[in-house]
Amino acid sequence: MKRLTFVYIALIILTILSTYLSGMEISQMWIPAVLVMLLAVFKFILVVLEYMEMRQAHGIWKFGVIFLAVISAMIVGIFGGVQL
């Protein structure tokens, strides 16, 4: 199986998983939100590395994109309205 097909199937599975997690009713509301944000960052990194061909880019570009994704997720998590 080609790598792009594998990534596509993984993205579909991760999207279904994040949909399921977002609908969970847990007494501590931040747990599903953190899991969904982690899945979103992982999916973003998969898309950037595979479909935008950053896998062949210089290491500083990879670090910059992953750093930007993590920082963005942290900002959304902190200021996104999730009440603890």
Secondary structure, DSSP 8 states (H G I E B T S, - for coil): --HHHHHHHHHHHHHHHHHHHHT---SSTHHHHHHHHHHHHHHHHHHHHHTS-GGGS-HHHHHHHHHHHHHHHHHHHHHS----
